[in-house]
Amino acid sequence: MTRACIVNVAFGDGYDRMQDRLVQSVRRVSPKVAVLTLDHEPPGCPPHAEAPYAFKHHMIRYAESRGYDLVVWADCSIVFIKPVEELMRLVWDRGYWISCQGGTIGEWCSDEALTLLGWEREEALKVTAVTAGLYGLDLRTPIGQAILRFLERHEAALPGPWAYSEEERPHPAVKGHRHDQPILSTCFAKHGLVIEQRPCWLDYLFAGQEEPIPNYVGAVVSPAR
């Protein structure tokens, strides 16, 4: 029998309140779905200041150690508006689920991380970036385990500046470094995995947005805290 859960780690600067909002959204639409959260790094995880967002893949591995085999990571900015079981069925179908972010690896990756991930800048500027804020892995499958191991093996590519000044930019197209996002994006590109294209189950909700949320959307990114 599959044991599935949503996982999240959040601490400091109002993120705890956003985590509460995430948990409440799951309970509202899927009261039977387990949610596993921590307010500190999981066991064995390096400090966030040294390896930004390493706590994501460490939390997935921690959930596995607790007996869960289908794990969905959700950033605390996520709000579920449809039953989470819909997303979990998408994970079951392939062994994983992730969606397109809208940019490219080359726009959101430092020079150091590009080298570690095996890219040239011009090549990476042509490769789709995924959204690292919501994705699921079926850890009973070889591909689910392969994605998680890829994240673990490339932890050294996590550090880097969130944003660059004009003088610091390593390339005119580079906007910043998004830590786990280029690692996940590289994994999906080099394994030839399916990335759900937008519009899709995940959408973005901006302050003051008046347009109704489309029926196909199951979760939104709502960053206000």
Buried (B, 14 or more C-beta within 10 A) or exposed (E): EEEBBBBBBBBEEEBBEBBEBBBEBBEEBBEEBBBBBBEEBBEEBBEBEEBBBBBBBBBBBBBBEEEBBBBBBBBBBBBBBBBBBBBBEBBBEBBBBBBBBEBBBBBBBBEBBBEBBEBEBEEBBEBBBBBBBBBBBBBEBEBBBBBBEBBBEBBEBBBBEEEBEEEEBBBEBBBBBBBBBBBBBBBBBEEEBEBBEBEBBBBBBEEEEEEEEEEEBBBBBBBEB
